Each structure stands twice: as C-alpha cells, then as structure tokens.
Amino acid sequence: MEKTEPVTDIGDMPAESFREAGHRLIDWIAEYLESIEDYSVLSEVKPGDIRNALPEGPPGEGEPFEKIMEDFEAVILPGISHWNHPKFFGYFSITGSGPGILGELLASALNVNGMLWRTSPSATELEGKVLEWFRGMVGLPESFWGILYDTASVSTLHAVAAAREALPELMIREKGMAGRQDLRPLTMYASENAHSSVDKAAIALGIGLENVRKIRLDELGRMDASDLRSRVKADQESGLRPFCTVATIGTTSTTAVDPVRGIACLCSELGMWLHVDAAYAGPAAVLPELRPMFDGWELADSIVINPHKWLFTPIDCSAFYTRRPEVLRRAFTLVPEYLRTLETGPEATNLMDYGIQLGRRFRALKLWFVLRYFGLEGIRSRLRDAIRLARHFAGWVDEHPDFERMAPTPFSTVCFRAHPEETADQDLNDLNERLLGSVNGTGECFLSHTKISGQFCLRMAIGNVRTEERHVHDAWVILQHELKKLLNRQ
C-alpha cells in the first residue's frame, strides 16, 4: 500500500495569528472612527470600478492577512459611502456605535444559530429580556411580546402575514390563495406616504398591489382617517375583505405622525389588524416629552421599531412587537422531526416558530451592549441633542429668504427646499435637484430627497451619534454657497 504524506495545511487561522490580526483590526477601526471626518462622505467611484479592480477568481493558495488588508484599503475602502460619518444626513442617518460594533464582533465570534432554545439558550433568552427592557423604555405595555428581525421591511411582512392568519376562517395556511372561488379578495390600507415595504409585503404574500389602498393625506402629511373609513366601507360593500391597516409614526418622506388612536378604534370596529410602522421614530418614545406623539400605538396589534435607525446599533436590528404572538406563531410554525426537542414551555421558546427564517443571528447581543453602555439617560440625552440640532437647522431655513421648510419637524428630520425670489415656481424642482447634486458632489456632506405633492425637497436627517452642531452648520454653509453658485450670484 502506497504511503501518503499527512496533510498539514488544514484548520483555522492559528490563535496567535488571529490575535495579531485582531489587534491590528481593532486599531484600524478605532482610528477609522476617530478620523472619519477625513473621508469623503460619499464614495466617488464609478459603477464597475470596484468589480474591475478585483481578480477574476480566488487565489489558489491562501494569502497573508496583511495582503488582504492592503487590498481592503486600496480597493474596497474607496467604494464605501460612510454612513458613520457625522455629516451623513441622508435617508435616516444610522450609526454603528462603539459598543454596538463590539457586540457585533462577539456575536460573529460565537457564531450561534438561535433557531431553537436548545441551539443557543443565551441568544433566545437575552433577546426576550432585552426586548422587555426596550419595551419598557418606550412605554409599551407588558402585553406586547417582542422578537428581532433584520429590517422593518421583514417586520412589516410578518405583520401582514399575521394579519391574514388572524382570520382563520380563510384557511390561508392550508389552502393558499390561488384559484379559490370561495376567497374574497383581501384589501389592506396605508397612507400615500407609507413605506414601500407595505407594497412589497402585498406582492410577496399574494395580496397584490391592486388591493393596496393608498389613503389620502391631510395638510400635515398624515393619513386621513375619514378617507380610510370611507375606503374600507366601500370595499366591504363591493364584496371585498378588508383585513389590515398600516399606520406610521414618522413617515419616511416627512416624518409625519398618523392619527393612530383614531385609526386603531376604526380597525377594532371593523375587525382589521393594525400594524404601526415606527421604524425611525420609535426610539424617540423614550423621551417623556415626545410620548404624546405615540398616543394610541398601544392599541395596535403589532409595531416595528428599528434600533439600527436611531439607537446607535449597527445594521441590521429590527424590533417587532405584537400583542398577539400566538397568531404570529400560527402563521409560521412548522417543525420537522429533526428540529423537535425535549424542552418545552414559555421559558424554552423556539424563535424559529415566529418567522419565515430558520437560522437566526445573535442580534440581541449588540443591542444589549448599546443599552447597557449608554443607559437610558445617555440615550435620552443623545436623542434630545439630535432633535435640538434639527430644530436649529429648521430655524435657519425658516429665517432665510432663499429657503423654505416643506413639512413640520416633529423629530430630527427637516424637509426643505430652496425657493429664491428670482426662480419661477415651475423651475423650482429642477433647481433643487441640481442643488442636491451640487451639495453632495462636494463630498463634504450627504443629503437625500423626497417629493411632497410633486415638489422636489431636500431632507436633512440628523441621528448619527457623532454629529455635532458644527457638522450641521457646515452643511448649512455648503447649501447656501452652492445655491449662490447655481444662481450666479458670485
């Protein structure tokens, strides 16, 4: 028999090499966060640049960590738009804070799959406990049960699926929806400013876009509850089956607050599930002075709040709460033999039963780190400062003859546009679109946009834990400077 040489090039990175590389990486991250203002906020690469700079295939032999880091800095880093930058004011500014990053690091190292209680008791039980903490922080009653998903889009998908399952007579789980003569079309309702995830949930769950009713807005950009009532009644009279309404506290475009209490009463009266999208604004409920904005959300059947939007937690981390967890479980539980365990009871929850995914990351660890490191009062002070800065900026806009605010500012996002006297109304959209491009083209700050009643508006979203007044002021100076250039006033 031929003798073979033993294979020695197997196994993981040696512990000493890992330790050395890990120290270097932590030093790199610390320096990156400390000097992040030295980076351009937006990447300046063109489509295809990163792909074309990468090899056609993987290396045949393993490469040293130093070489990997060199390529990271030379190839990958130029293609990064820096969401952690204190002048990133686009969309809803998110922050990967220090404690959150460290919690993410530990979660990756542990590499647990929290699908069953048995597969990671700590992942399951910490998730339950940290969501109880968070529930109390934002003032929700104990009747709400929580679970972590990745994003608000997935949370909303689960809410709509639960809303459909809440009508057991439809037998959706058993019979599906396709080709059934006995199933009336289901209709769901959301404001014209609702997040696109509502429409995507309707697509994915077979509701269909034709059955999503967009309710008109009032003068403050909120869902018009009277229009909701009339649309639901009309659908009922047409033989359709209204089953779900999505209200929003802090809409994506303007951060408007729908009249949740009135909507909740209507949903209760008409037998519809109410889901509240508080993905952005939800953390602000930790502030007693802003609690009135959330009036009535305790009446909802489900709520989503994203700690990764305005609670300094690295993406992704979406907190989903429901008063009817048994319905959510009924919609998704499916236990094959190979996943059956001996542990039972409320203390041995199998979180796989409450969602579409089987594998589950240990997201609770980074949220736990964030809540413990900053504490309730530390979080409150940081949120209050973001709101203070937004109100400062809104005041500057209000006082300037060439700018105007386009919506109220209930939280920390300001919608505004340039409106100089010499520019005709029909040219304002073009002017503001060019202004946005000029401001973002400086690389000094980043703003995003929306349209309100067809009018192009800029959005200044303040929420980064590193943003200070000087950063907001710099953005304001850039806006004025770039507008003057566009108007040829220099």
SESE-307879 format. One line per field, with one value per residue (C-alpha): residue in one letter; residue number from 1; z, x negated, y negated. Coordinates in steps of 0.05 Angstrom, whole numbers, plus 5000, padded with zeros to 4 digits. Each point is the difference from the previous one (the first is absolute). Example, Ala and Ser with C-alpha at 12.3 -4.5 7.8 and 13.67 -1.06 7.14 Angstrom:
SESE-307879
r: (A:S)
k: (1:2)
w: (5156:4987)
u: (4754:4973)
v: (5090:4931)
This chain:
SESE-307879
r: (M:E:K:T:E:P:V:T:D:I:G:D:M:P:A:E:S:F:R:E:A:G:H:R:L:I:D:W:I:A:E:Y:L:E:S:I:E:D:Y:S:V:L:S:E:V:K:P:G:D:I:R:N:A:L:P:E:G:P:P:G:E:G:E:P:F:E:K:I:M:E:D:F:E:A:V:I:L:P:G:I:S:H:W:N:H:P:K:F:F:G:Y:F:S:I:T:G:S:G:P:G:I:L:G:E:L:L:A:S:A:L:N:V:N:G:M:L:W:R:T:S:P:S:A:T:E:L:E:G:K:V:L:E:W:F:R:G:M:V:G:L:P:E:S:F:W:G:I:L:Y:D:T:A:S:V:S:T:L:H:A:V:A:A:A:R:E:A:L:P:E:L:M:I:R:E:K:G:M:A:G:R:Q:D:L:R:P:L:T:M:Y:A:S:E:N:A:H:S:S:V:D:K:A:A:I:A:L:G:I:G:L:E:N:V:R:K:I:R:L:D:E:L:G:R:M:D:A:S:D:L:R:S:R:V:K:A:D:Q:E:S:G:L:R:P:F:C:T:V:A:T:I:G:T:T:S:T:T:A:V:D:P:V:R:G:I:A:C:L:C:S:E:L:G:M:W:L:H:V:D:A:A:Y:A:G:P:A:A:V:L:P:E:L:R:P:M:F:D:G:W:E:L:A:D:S:I:V:I:N:P:H:K:W:L:F:T:P:I:D:C:S:A:F:Y:T:R:R:P:E:V:L:R:R:A:F:T:L:V:P:E:Y:L:R:T:L:E:T:G:P:E:A:T:N:L:M:D:Y:G:I:Q:L:G:R:R:F:R:A:L:K:L:W:F:V:L:R:Y:F:G:L:E:G:I:R:S:R:L:R:D:A:I:R:L:A:R:H:F:A:G:W:V:D:E:H:P:D:F:E:R:M:A:P:T:P:F:S:T:V:C:F:R:A:H:P:E:E:T:A:D:Q:D:L:N:D:L:N:E:R:L:L:G:S:V:N:G:T:G:E:C:F:L:S:H:T:K:I:S:G:Q:F:C:L:R:M:A:I:G:N:V:R:T:E:E:R:H:V:H:D:A:W:V:I:L:Q:H:E:L:K:K:L:L:N:R:Q)
k: (1:2:3:4:5:6:7:8:9:10:11:12:13:14:15:16:17:18:19:20:21:22:23:24:25:26:27:28:29:30:31:32:33:34:35:36:37:38:39:40:41:42:43:44:45:46:47:48:49:50:51:52:53:54:55:56:57:58:59:60:61:62:63:64:65:66:67:68:69:70:71:72:73:74:75:76:77:78:79:80:81:82:83:84:85:86:87:88:89:90:91:92:93:94:95:96:97:98:99:100:101:102:103:104:105:106:107:108:109:110:111:112:113:114:115:116:117:118:119:120:121:122:123:124:125:126:127:128:129:130:131:132:133:134:135:136:137:138:139:140:141:142:143:144:145:146:147:148:149:150:151:152:153:154:155:156:157:158:159:160:161:162:163:164:165:166:167:168:169:170:171:172:173:174:175:176:177:178:179:180:181:182:183:184:185:186:187:188:189:190:191:192:193:194:195:196:197:198:199:200:201:202:203:204:205:206:207:208:209:210:211:212:213:214:215:216:217:218:219:220:221:222:223:224:225:226:227:228:229:230:231:232:233:234:235:236:237:238:239:240:241:242:243:244:245:246:247:248:249:250:251:252:253:254:255:256:257:258:259:260:261:262:263:264:265:266:267:268:269:270:271:272:273:274:275:276:277:278:279:280:281:282:283:284:285:286:287:288:289:290:291:292:293:294:295:296:297:298:299:300:301:302:303:304:305:306:307:308:309:310:311:312:313:314:315:316:317:318:319:320:321:322:323:324:325:326:327:328:329:330:331:332:333:334:335:336:337:338:339:340:341:342:343:344:345:346:347:348:349:350:351:352:353:354:355:356:357:358:359:360:361:362:363:364:365:366:367:368:369:370:371:372:373:374:375:376:377:378:379:380:381:382:383:384:385:386:387:388:389:390:391:392:393:394:395:396:397:398:399:400:401:402:403:404:405:406:407:408:409:410:411:412:413:414:415:416:417:418:419:420:421:422:423:424:425:426:427:428:429:430:431:432:433:434:435:436:437:438:439:440:441:442:443:444:445:446:447:448:449:450:451:452:453:454:455:456:457:458:459:460:461:462:463:464:465:466:467:468:469:470:471:472:473:474:475:476:477:478:479:480:481:482:483:484:485:486:487:488:489:490)
w: (5000:4980:5057:4998:5033:5054:4981:5046:4967:5033:5057:5018:5004:5057:5065:5002:4928:5016:5062:4961:4943:5049:5037:4934:4978:5065:4995:4928:5020:5058:4955:4946:5048:5030:4932:4961:4983:4956:4952:4945:5024:4933:4960:4936:4960:4936:4988:4985:5030:5060:4961:4947:5053:5029:4972:4954:5050:5070:5017:4992:5064:5063:5008:5062:5039:4986:4925:5011:5041:4947:4947:5047:5008:4927:4965:5048:5043:4940:4984:5069:5014:5073:5037:5064:4978:5043:4936:4971:5002:4948:5007:5075:5024:5036:5045:5016:5070:5037:5047:4944:4957:5057:5012:4926:5004:5057:4966:4939:5043:5036:4933:5032:4963:5045:4964:5060:5074:5003:4945:5041:5066:5010:4931:5012:5072:4991:4940:5043:5058:4959:4963:5067:5020:4936:5004:5069:4975:4946:5044:4969:5046:5021:4954:4942:4984:4961:4950:4958:4924:4953:4971:5004:4931:5028:5063:4958:4958:5063:5026:4936:5001:5072:4981:4947:5048:5051:4956:5009:4960:4938:5008:4965:5033:4974:4933:4979:4958:4928:4959:5058:4983:5073:5019:4993:4981:5061:5005:5042:5014:5010:4989:4936:5039:5028:4990:4937:5043:5007:4925:4999:5055:4958:4940:5039:5036:4939:5020:4937:4989:4973:5069:5038:5012:5007:5047:4987:5045:5039:4998:5049:4959:5046:4981:4993:5047:4968:4931:5031:5027:4935:4959:5047:4998:4924:4995:5048:4959:4937:5030:5017:5067:5035:5048:5016:5008:5008:5036:5007:5055:4964:4925:4956:4959:5051:5068:5007:5055:4980:5049:5029:5054:4952:4950:5055:5021:4928:4990:5063:4978:4931:5020:4968:5023:5015:4989:5020:4964:5049:4970:5001:5054:5050:5042:5013:5044:5055:5007:5046:4965:4933:5027:4976:4928:5013:5027:4983:4977:5060:4966:4938:4986:4980:5000:4968:5028:4970:5050:4940:4977:5061:5057:4981:4984:4939:4944:5001:5061:4996:5062:4986:5054:4999:5049:4963:4997:4995:4933:4975:5022:4966:4935:4999:5045:4965:5038:4962:5040:4998:5037:5055:5071:5070:5028:5003:5033:4998:5026:4942:4941:4932:4961:4933:5012:4994:4931:4930:5014:5036:5013:5046:5016:5071:4989:5072:5023:4966:5023:5071:4995:4975:5054:5056:4977:4988:5050:4997:5019:4952:4943:5018:5001:4931:4969:5029:4970:4931:5007:5023:4940:4953:5030:4993:4927:4989:5032:4952:4941:5026:5008:4932:4942:4949:5036:5027:5043:4966:5060:5076:5037:5056:5009:4971:4925:4962:4932:4963:4933:4968:4977:4979:4978:4930:4984:4969:5034:4940:5004:5074:4993:4951:5044:5062:4964:4975:5069:5031:4948:5012:5076:4998:4946:5048:5039:5063:5020:4974:4997:4967:4971:4994:4965:5036:4956:4940:5027:5004:5072:5036:5064:5058:5045:5065:5042:4998:5070:4978:4968:5034:4987:4960:4950:4990:4993:4948:4959:5005:4976:4941:4981:4998:4962:4947:4990:4987:4948:4965:5001:4973:5059:5010)
u: (5000:4972:4981:5029:4974:5045:5038:4977:5031:5068:5038:5015:4954:4952:5019:4937:5011:5073:4979:4950:5049:5056:4959:4983:5072:5026:4947:5021:5074:4984:4957:5054:5054:4953:4981:5063:5008:4938:5040:5047:5070:5020:4958:4974:4990:5039:5043:4955:4937:4998:5018:4948:4946:5012:4968:5041:4996:4978:4926:4976:4960:5019:4975:4973:5047:4955:5012:5075:5000:4958:5052:5056:4971:4980:5061:5059:4995:5004:5068:5029:5052:4988:5066:4961:4977:5029:5020:5039:5069:5035:5059:5002:4930:4976:4940:4957:4980:4940:5037:5045:4939:4968:5065:5003:4928:5017:5063:4958:4948:5053:5034:5062:5065:5058:5053:5016:4993:4954:4954:4984:5036:4965:5018:5074:5005:4959:5043:5062:4971:4969:5066:5036:4952:5010:5076:4999:4953:5049:5061:5036:5042:4978:5052:4951:4954:4936:4954:4942:5000:4950:5036:5067:5018:4997:5036:5056:5003:5010:5053:5041:4993:5024:5058:5021:4993:5043:5059:4997:5063:4961:4957:4942:4948:5035:5029:4959:5032:4992:5061:5049:5071:5020:4948:5019:4942:4965:4987:4950:4992:4942:4989:4972:4935:4994:4935:4991:4993:5076:5007:4945:5035:5064:4960:4965:5062:5045:5044:4981:4988:5070:5026:4956:5039:4960:5037:4996:4960:5024:4965:4946:4984:5038:5047:5071:5041:5066:4974:4978:5069:5034:4952:5009:5076:4999:4958:5046:5060:4965:4991:4926:4969:4961:4951:4941:4980:4930:4993:4934:4968:4945:5012:4939:5009:5021:5001:5075:5039:5065:5059:4988:5053:5057:4973:4995:5072:5023:4960:5029:5070:4991:4961:4933:4929:4962:4925:4962:4936:4957:4935:4966:5037:5012:4937:5024:5054:4947:5008:5058:5012:5010:5045:5064:4976:5011:5070:5041:4943:5013:5065:4964:4995:4927:4946:4931:4942:4930:4943:4954:5033:4997:4972:4926:5004:4963:5046:5038:5046:5075:5044:5069:5053:5069:5057:5019:4938:5042:5027:4929:4979:5060:4981:4929:4988:4978:4959:4969:4976:4927:5017:5042:4972:5018:5000:5070:5037:4996:4929:4976:5026:4978:4995:5000:5076:5012:4972:4984:4926:4971:4930:4996:4941:4985:5024:5020:4927:4983:5065:4985:4931:5029:5055:4951:4943:5041:5056:5070:4978:4941:5046:5050:4947:4974:5069:5017:4937:5018:5068:4968:4954:5058:5039:4940:4994:5075:4995:4944:5042:5061:4960:4965:5035:4975:5023:5065:5021:5048:5026:5003:4940:5027:4935:4931:5012:5010:5034:4984:4983:4969:5051:4964:5043:4971:5017:5067:5042:4996:4925:4994:4997:4942:4964:5005:4980:4938:4987:5002:4951:4953:5001:4988:4948:4956:4988:5006:5070:5057:5075:5056:5066:5074:5059:5058:5061:4955:4950:4927:4975:4934:4997:4953:5003:4961:4989:4927:4971:4938:5036:4987:5027:4938:5016:5071:4975:4949:5056:5041:4941:4989:5074:4998:4934:5023:5066:4964:4957:5061:5033:4937:4998:4925)
v: (5000:4933:4955:4929:4937:4972:4937:4944:4938:5007:4968:4928:4939:5014:4966:4957:4976:4985:4961:4959:4987:4985:4948:4967:5000:4970:4946:4987:4994:4954:4956:5001:4976:4949:4971:5013:4926:5007:5043:4976:5016:5032:5047:4968:5064:5014:5062:5060:4970:5046:5062:4986:4990:5069:5064:5045:5057:5018:5013:5071:4996:4963:4929:4965:4955:4941:5007:5006:4936:4964:5017:4981:4930:4993:5030:5007:4937:4952:5030:4989:4946:4984:5006:4991:4930:4944:4963:5058:4968:5043:5048:5014:4991:5063:5011:5060:4978:5027:5046:5024:5017:5039:5037:5018:5025:5047:5025:5017:5035:5042:5015:5030:5015:4980:5041:5044:4987:5061:4974:4938:4987:4934:4973:5017:4976:4937:4981:5006:4961:4943:4991:4997:4945:4962:5009:4967:4944:4979:5007:5059:5044:5069:5032:4990:5058:4986:5033:4974:5004:4968:4940:4964:5027:5071:4979:4971:5063:5041:4951:5007:5075:5001:4954:5050:5059:4962:5020:5076:5011:4981:5063:4966:5045:5062:4979:4940:4945:5020:5022:5000:4981:4999:4946:4928:4954:4973:4925:4962:4926:4951:4926:4971:4989:5071:5036:5042:5062:5000:5009:5053:5039:4999:5026:5055:5024:5003:4942:4962:4926:4990:5017:4950:4936:4936:4954:4926:4953:4940:4933:5025:5062:5048:5055:4972:5045:4979:5022:5065:5014:4984:5043:5059:4994:4996:5063:5037:4980:5024:5069:4994:5019:4943:5033:4955:4927:4973:4933:4964:4960:4963:5010:5011:4937:4948:5036:4984:5034:5034:4993:5069:5000:4984:5051:5053:4989:5006:5064:5030:4982:5030:5062:4981:5010:4936:4998:4938:4983:4962:5025:4932:4961:5056:4989:4928:5029:5006:4925:4983:4934:5036:5055:4964:5012:5074:4994:5062:5045:5044:5019:5028:5074:4993:4947:4996:4958:5002:4991:4997:4935:4955:5040:5006:5075:5026:5023:5046:5000:4992:5008:5028:4999:5032:5008:5065:5043:5063:4976:4985:5069:5033:4966:5027:5059:5064:5051:5058:5060:4979:4936:5030:4991:5022:4929:4970:4944:4924:4998:5044:4959:5023:4934:5036:5009:4926:4984:5022:5012:5060:4975:4940:4955:4979:4929:4988:4999:4935:4967:5023:4969:4934:4996:5016:4955:4937:5014:4970:4930:5002:5020:4946:4946:5021:5003:4932:4971:5026:4968:4935:4999:5013:4942:4955:5018:4991:4931:4981:5022:4962:4936:5001:4965:5051:5063:5027:5059:5048:5039:4997:5027:5045:5039:4990:4997:4934:4998:4935:4970:4939:4950:4936:4942:4998:5073:5015:5054:5046:4999:5016:5075:4996:4949:5043:5063:4964:4972:5069:5025:4942:5007:5075:4990:4962:5064:4959:5023:5042:4985:5039:4977:5013:4971:4968:4988:5005:4949:5021:4992:5011:5040:4987:5061:4992:5062:5019:5006:4962:4941:4933:4930:4983:5055:4976:4928:5021:5033:4936:4958:5048:4997:4924:4998:5051:4964:4934:5035:5028:4932:4966:4953:5006)
